């Protein structure tokens, strides 16, 4: 039994060491490694575009508080449909909106798409409006199987479908024009009644262009006109310097923690260090799997989560020392120490999670990123401290390699 535990410990040491070395200096270039490619960086680390928009009055629509509220919602939906995570969209004053977007391939095109009114109309040859964007249920890009060209598939709601069916029945053999912001997109001839409430706009030069149109139509028309007051590209140079300094500070701090844990807690400290390495790797893989956008506040949340993990291990080991000083055996001391430490750890982590939830609910942009990384870190730290550390300590105790209580800090 002891030899089995020794082999398990050796295997764990080898695997963790290999993963750490591979992550720091991979022997070959790999695309799946989270720390080299797939962790998404925010505006402060990767750069992007900063835009100030101004809502203006027109004869057709005046700027009101209700209109500005709709503008913010439509802008957020349009940006999210472009796959941008954690954008900053905030109102400044009564008419201005600040938008910051990180990591988009074509920021100019995204900005042009944001301020388009996107008012859709279907008109008869006589100029009668049949349906508008308000009657639209869904808009989605696709490939026309007949021509193999990109198109936008439209699906009307129940009311819009009835209007469209009636109009196509009355205009068989005539043309129906499809207009976007007053510009004629196409003018197909109606061959028969269309009762399904479906239509297509085609063709487009690329699927990306069709996607942009679908985003505009799906998000709805802007209630007021928006003009660009300021637009500038934000470079990542300052963010890169800050990131490098943060990584250096984090590495130094982590090394100091690892050395302290070994010097003060000895064998449990060594076990805790393995758990902390596993914690860091698990958090990185979770960031990758859920496409978490990493910003400087997000890095702060990650480091704070690491501190919470260290704190949990310290509480456990202090309880373990008390149990060993009371004369309990090593296995009994481990079990009782974890049991007594659980309430304190759970209380501390629960209050931190509640604070992070408040930040996420009321915050925006990087603040929400900080809250997300902190909550992920707390969840993983609970697992590594209460499960991984306990299992490793039992392996050490069962191996028979360490018997002296002094090696456990008692």
C-alpha positions as CSV (number, residue, x, y, z in Angstrom):
1,X,0.0,0.0,0.0
2,X,2.8,2.4,0.9
3,X,4.6,1.7,-2.4
4,X,1.4,2.4,-4.3
5,X,1.1,5.8,-2.6
6,X,4.7,6.5,-3.3
7,X,4.2,5.8,-7.0
8,X,1.1,8.0,-7.0
9,X,3.0,10.9,-5.5
10,X,5.9,10.4,-7.9
11,X,3.5,10.5,-10.8
12,X,1.8,13.6,-9.6
13,X,5.1,15.4,-9.1
14,X,6.3,14.4,-12.6
15,X,3.0,15.4,-14.3
16,X,2.8,18.8,-12.6
17,X,6.5,19.5,-13.3
18,X,6.1,18.6,-17.0
19,X,3.0,20.7,-17.4
20,X,4.6,23.8,-15.7
21,X,7.8,23.5,-17.8
22,X,5.8,23.0,-21.0
23,X,3.6,26.0,-20.2
24,X,6.6,28.2,-19.5
25,X,8.8,27.1,-22.4
26,X,7.0,24.8,-24.8
27,X,9.4,22.7,-26.9
28,X,7.4,23.4,-30.1
29,X,4.8,26.0,-31.1
30,X,1.3,24.8,-30.1
31,X,-1.9,26.6,-30.9
32,X,-4.0,25.1,-28.1
33,X,-1.8,26.3,-25.2
34,X,-4.0,28.9,-23.4
35,X,-1.2,31.1,-22.2
36,X,0.2,31.5,-25.7
37,X,-2.8,32.1,-27.8
38,X,-6.4,31.5,-26.6
39,X,-6.7,33.8,-23.6
40,X,-8.6,36.8,-24.9
41,X,-7.1,40.2,-24.1
42,X,-9.1,43.4,-23.3
43,X,-8.8,46.9,-24.7
44,X,-6.1,47.8,-22.1
45,X,-3.9,44.9,-23.1
46,X,-4.6,44.3,-26.8
47,X,-5.8,47.6,-28.1
48,X,-8.9,48.5,-30.0
49,X,-11.1,51.5,-30.8
50,X,-12.6,54.3,-28.7
51,X,-15.6,56.1,-30.1
52,X,-17.7,59.0,-28.8
53,X,-21.1,59.2,-30.4
54,X,-23.6,62.1,-30.3
55,X,-27.4,61.7,-30.7
56,X,-28.8,64.6,-32.8
57,X,-32.4,65.8,-33.4
58,X,-33.9,65.3,-36.8
59,X,-37.3,66.3,-38.3
60,X,-38.3,62.6,-38.0
61,X,-37.1,62.0,-34.4
62,X,-36.1,64.0,-31.3
63,X,-33.6,62.9,-28.7
64,X,-35.4,61.9,-25.5
65,X,-34.3,59.9,-22.4
66,X,-36.4,57.0,-23.6
67,X,-34.7,57.1,-27.0
68,X,-31.2,57.2,-25.4
69,X,-32.1,54.1,-23.3
70,X,-33.1,52.3,-26.5
71,X,-29.9,53.5,-28.3
72,X,-27.7,51.9,-25.5
73,X,-29.6,48.6,-25.7
74,X,-29.4,48.4,-29.5
75,X,-25.6,49.3,-29.5
76,X,-24.9,46.6,-26.9
77,X,-26.9,44.0,-28.9
78,X,-25.1,45.0,-32.2
79,X,-21.7,44.8,-30.6
80,X,-22.4,41.5,-28.8
81,X,-23.5,39.9,-32.1
82,X,-20.1,40.8,-33.6
83,X,-18.6,38.4,-31.0
84,X,-17.0,41.2,-29.0
85,X,-16.8,40.4,-25.2
86,X,-16.8,43.0,-22.4
87,X,-17.3,46.1,-24.5
88,X,-17.7,49.4,-22.7
89,X,-20.9,51.2,-23.6
90,X,-21.8,54.1,-21.3
91,X,-23.9,57.3,-21.6
92,X,-22.2,60.6,-21.0
93,X,-24.6,63.5,-20.4
94,X,-28.0,63.4,-22.1
95,X,-26.9,62.8,-25.7
96,X,-23.4,61.3,-25.8
97,X,-22.4,57.6,-25.7
98,X,-18.9,56.3,-25.2
99,X,-18.1,53.0,-26.9
100,X,-14.8,51.0,-26.4
101,X,-14.3,47.8,-28.3
102,X,-11.2,45.5,-28.0
103,X,-9.7,43.1,-30.6
104,X,-12.0,43.6,-33.6
105,X,-10.6,42.8,-37.0
106,X,-12.1,45.7,-38.8
107,X,-12.9,48.5,-36.3
108,X,-13.8,51.0,-39.0
109,X,-16.5,48.7,-40.4
110,X,-17.8,47.9,-36.9
111,X,-18.2,51.7,-36.1
112,X,-20.0,52.3,-39.4
113,X,-22.3,49.4,-38.6
114,X,-23.0,50.8,-35.1
115,X,-24.3,54.2,-36.3
116,X,-26.4,52.9,-39.2
117,X,-30.1,53.6,-38.6
118,X,-31.0,50.1,-40.1
119,X,-34.6,51.0,-41.1
120,X,-36.0,48.1,-43.2
121,X,-39.0,48.6,-45.5
122,X,-40.8,46.4,-48.1
123,X,-42.7,48.6,-50.6
124,X,-45.0,47.9,-53.6
125,X,-44.4,49.5,-57.0
126,X,-46.9,52.2,-55.9
127,X,-44.8,53.1,-52.9
128,X,-47.1,51.5,-50.3
129,X,-45.2,50.2,-47.3
130,X,-46.0,46.5,-46.7
131,X,-43.8,45.6,-43.7
132,X,-41.0,47.2,-41.8
133,X,-38.2,46.1,-39.5
134,X,-40.7,46.3,-36.6
135,X,-42.5,43.3,-38.1
136,X,-39.2,41.3,-38.2
137,X,-38.8,38.3,-35.9
138,X,-35.3,37.0,-37.0
139,X,-32.6,37.9,-39.5
140,X,-29.8,35.5,-40.2
141,X,-27.0,35.2,-42.8
142,X,-26.8,32.0,-45.0
143,X,-25.7,30.6,-48.3
144,X,-28.2,30.4,-51.1
145,X,-28.1,26.7,-52.2
146,X,-29.2,27.6,-55.8
147,X,-26.5,30.3,-56.5
148,X,-24.0,29.5,-53.7
149,X,-23.9,33.2,-52.8
150,X,-24.4,34.8,-49.4
151,X,-27.9,36.1,-48.5
152,X,-29.9,37.2,-45.4
153,X,-32.9,35.1,-44.4
154,X,-35.7,37.1,-42.9
155,X,-38.5,35.7,-40.8
156,X,-41.5,37.9,-39.9
157,X,-43.5,37.7,-36.7
158,X,-47.2,36.7,-36.8
159,X,-48.5,40.1,-37.7
160,X,-45.8,40.7,-40.3
161,X,-46.4,37.3,-41.9
162,X,-50.1,38.1,-42.4
163,X,-49.2,41.5,-44.0
164,X,-46.6,39.9,-46.2
165,X,-48.9,37.1,-47.3
166,X,-51.7,39.5,-48.2
167,X,-49.3,41.8,-50.1
168,X,-47.7,39.0,-52.1
169,X,-51.1,37.7,-53.0
170,X,-52.3,41.1,-54.3
171,X,-49.0,41.8,-56.2
172,X,-48.4,38.5,-58.1
173,X,-46.5,39.4,-61.3
174,X,-45.4,42.8,-59.8
175,X,-42.2,43.9,-58.1
176,X,-41.7,44.5,-54.4
177,X,-38.8,46.7,-53.4
178,X,-36.7,46.0,-50.3
179,X,-35.2,49.2,-48.8
180,X,-32.6,49.7,-46.1
181,X,-32.4,53.2,-44.8
182,X,-34.2,54.4,-47.9
183,X,-31.7,52.7,-50.3
184,X,-33.1,50.1,-52.7
185,X,-31.4,46.7,-52.1
186,X,-33.3,44.6,-54.5
187,X,-36.6,44.5,-56.3
188,X,-37.7,40.9,-56.9
189,X,-40.9,40.0,-58.9
190,X,-43.6,38.2,-56.9
191,X,-44.3,34.8,-58.6
192,X,-46.9,33.6,-56.0
193,X,-48.4,34.2,-52.6
194,X,-45.9,33.7,-49.8
195,X,-47.8,32.5,-46.7
196,X,-44.7,31.4,-44.7
197,X,-43.6,34.9,-43.6
198,X,-40.1,34.3,-45.0
199,X,-38.1,36.4,-47.4
200,X,-34.4,36.7,-48.6
201,X,-32.2,39.6,-49.4
202,X,-29.4,38.7,-51.8
203,X,-26.8,38.5,-53.0
204,X,-23.9,39.9,-51.0
205,X,-20.2,39.9,-51.7
206,X,-19.3,37.9,-48.7
207,X,-20.8,36.1,-45.7
208,X,-19.3,38.7,-43.4
209,X,-21.2,41.5,-45.2
210,X,-24.4,39.4,-45.0
211,X,-23.7,38.9,-41.2
212,X,-23.4,42.7,-40.7
213,X,-26.8,43.3,-42.4
214,X,-28.3,40.6,-40.3
215,X,-26.9,42.1,-37.1
216,X,-28.4,45.5,-38.1
217,X,-31.8,44.1,-38.9
218,X,-32.0,41.8,-35.8
219,X,-31.0,44.5,-33.4
220,X,-33.7,46.9,-34.8
221,X,-33.6,50.5,-36.1
222,X,-32.0,53.2,-34.0
223,X,-34.6,55.6,-32.7
224,X,-32.4,58.7,-33.3
225,X,-29.5,59.7,-35.6
226,X,-26.0,59.1,-34.2
227,X,-23.0,61.1,-35.3
228,X,-19.3,60.3,-34.6
229,X,-17.7,63.1,-32.5
230,X,-14.4,61.3,-31.8
231,X,-12.8,58.1,-32.9
232,X,-9.4,56.9,-32.1
233,X,-7.4,53.7,-32.1
234,X,-6.1,52.6,-28.7
235,X,-2.7,51.0,-28.9
236,X,-1.8,48.1,-26.6
237,X,1.7,49.5,-25.8
238,X,0.8,50.8,-22.3
239,X,-1.2,47.7,-21.6
240,X,1.7,45.5,-22.7
241,X,4.1,47.3,-20.3
242,X,1.5,47.0,-17.5
243,X,1.0,43.4,-18.3
244,X,4.7,42.6,-18.3
245,X,5.1,44.4,-14.9
246,X,2.0,42.6,-13.6
247,X,3.4,39.2,-14.6
248,X,6.8,40.0,-13.1
249,X,5.2,41.1,-9.8
250,X,2.9,38.1,-9.9
251,X,5.9,35.7,-10.5
252,X,7.9,37.3,-7.7
253,X,4.9,37.2,-5.3
254,X,4.1,33.6,-6.2
255,X,7.7,32.5,-5.6
256,X,7.7,34.2,-2.2
257,X,4.5,32.5,-1.3
258,X,5.8,29.1,-2.3
259,X,9.0,29.5,-0.3
260,X,7.1,30.7,2.7
261,X,4.7,27.8,2.6
262,X,7.5,25.3,2.5
263,X,9.6,27.0,5.2
264,X,6.7,27.5,7.7
265,X,4.4,24.5,7.1
266,X,7.1,22.1,5.7
267,X,5.4,19.0,4.2
268,X,1.9,20.5,4.1
269,X,3.4,23.6,2.6
270,X,4.9,21.5,-0.2
271,X,1.6,19.8,-0.8
272,X,-0.1,23.2,-0.8
273,X,2.3,24.4,-3.5
274,X,1.3,21.5,-5.7
275,X,-2.3,22.4,-5.2
276,X,-1.6,26.1,-6.0
277,X,0.1,25.1,-9.3
278,X,-2.9,22.9,-10.2
279,X,-5.2,25.8,-9.2
280,X,-3.4,28.2,-11.6
281,X,-3.5,25.7,-14.5
282,X,-7.2,24.9,-13.9
283,X,-8.1,28.6,-13.9
284,X,-6.2,29.2,-17.1
285,X,-8.0,26.4,-18.8
286,X,-11.4,27.6,-17.6
287,X,-10.5,31.1,-18.9
288,X,-9.8,29.5,-22.3
289,X,-12.9,27.2,-22.4
290,X,-15.3,30.1,-21.5
291,X,-13.4,32.7,-23.6
292,X,-12.9,35.0,-20.7
293,X,-11.6,38.4,-21.7
294,X,-8.5,39.2,-19.7
295,X,-7.9,42.8,-18.6
296,X,-5.7,44.3,-16.0
297,X,-8.5,44.2,-13.5
298,X,-9.1,40.6,-14.6
299,X,-5.5,39.8,-13.8
300,X,-6.0,41.5,-10.4
301,X,-9.0,39.2,-9.9
302,X,-6.9,36.1,-10.8
303,X,-4.2,37.1,-8.3
304,X,-6.8,37.8,-5.6
305,X,-8.2,34.3,-6.2
306,X,-4.8,32.9,-5.8
307,X,-4.5,34.7,-2.4
308,X,-7.8,33.2,-1.4
309,X,-6.5,29.7,-2.3
310,X,-3.4,30.4,-0.1
311,X,-5.5,31.6,2.7
312,X,-7.7,28.5,2.6
313,X,-4.6,26.3,2.9
314,X,-3.3,28.3,5.8
315,X,-6.5,27.9,7.7
316,X,-6.5,24.1,7.1
317,X,-2.9,23.7,8.1
318,X,-3.3,25.7,11.3
319,X,-6.2,23.5,12.3
320,X,-4.1,20.4,11.4
321,X,-1.3,21.6,13.7
322,X,-3.8,22.0,16.5
323,X,-5.1,18.5,16.1
324,X,-1.6,17.0,16.0
325,X,-0.6,19.0,19.2
326,X,-3.7,17.5,20.8
327,X,-2.2,14.0,20.3
328,X,-4.2,12.8,17.4
329,X,-2.7,10.5,14.8
330,X,-1.8,12.0,11.4
331,X,-4.8,10.6,9.5
332,X,-7.2,11.6,12.2
333,X,-5.6,15.1,12.5
334,X,-5.9,15.6,8.7
335,X,-9.6,14.7,8.7
336,X,-10.5,16.7,11.8
337,X,-8.4,19.7,10.6
338,X,-10.3,19.8,7.3
339,X,-13.6,19.4,9.0
340,X,-13.0,22.2,11.4
341,X,-11.6,24.5,8.8
342,X,-14.4,24.1,6.3
343,X,-16.9,26.5,8.0
344,X,-14.3,29.3,8.2
345,X,-13.3,28.8,4.5
346,X,-16.9,28.5,3.3
347,X,-17.9,31.7,5.2
348,X,-15.0,33.8,3.9
349,X,-15.5,32.6,0.3
350,X,-19.2,33.1,0.4
351,X,-18.9,36.7,1.4
352,X,-16.3,37.3,-1.3
353,X,-18.5,35.7,-3.9
354,X,-21.5,37.9,-2.9
355,X,-19.3,41.0,-3.2
356,X,-18.2,39.8,-6.7
357,X,-21.8,39.2,-7.7
358,X,-22.7,42.8,-6.7
359,X,-19.8,44.1,-8.7
360,X,-20.8,42.0,-11.7
361,X,-24.5,43.1,-11.5
362,X,-23.8,46.9,-11.1
363,X,-20.5,47.2,-12.9
364,X,-19.5,47.4,-16.5
365,X,-16.6,46.4,-18.7
366,X,-13.4,45.7,-16.8
367,X,-15.2,45.8,-13.4
368,X,-17.4,42.8,-14.5
369,X,-14.3,41.1,-15.8
370,X,-12.6,41.5,-12.4
371,X,-15.8,40.0,-10.8
372,X,-15.9,37.0,-13.2
373,X,-12.2,36.1,-12.7
374,X,-12.5,36.4,-9.0
375,X,-15.6,34.1,-8.8
376,X,-13.8,31.6,-11.0
377,X,-10.8,31.7,-8.8
378,X,-12.8,31.2,-5.6
379,X,-14.6,28.3,-7.0
380,X,-11.4,26.6,-8.2
381,X,-9.6,27.4,-4.9
382,X,-12.4,25.7,-2.9
383,X,-11.9,22.6,-5.0
384,X,-8.1,22.5,-4.8
385,X,-8.0,23.3,-1.1
386,X,-10.7,21.0,0.2
387,X,-10.3,18.2,-2.3
388,X,-6.8,18.1,-3.9
389,X,-4.8,19.2,-0.8
390,X,-6.7,16.7,1.4
391,X,-6.1,13.9,-1.0
392,X,-2.4,14.7,-1.4
393,X,-2.0,14.9,2.4
394,X,-3.6,11.5,2.8
395,X,-1.3,10.1,0.2
396,X,1.7,11.4,2.1
397,X,0.4,10.0,5.4
398,X,-0.3,6.6,3.8
399,X,3.1,6.4,2.1
400,X,4.9,6.2,5.5
401,X,7.7,8.5,4.2
402,X,6.8,11.2,6.8
403,X,6.1,10.3,10.4
404,X,7.5,13.1,12.5
405,X,4.8,15.6,13.5
406,X,7.4,18.4,13.3
407,X,7.5,17.9,9.6
408,X,3.9,19.0,9.6
409,X,4.7,22.2,11.6
410,X,3.6,20.8,15.0
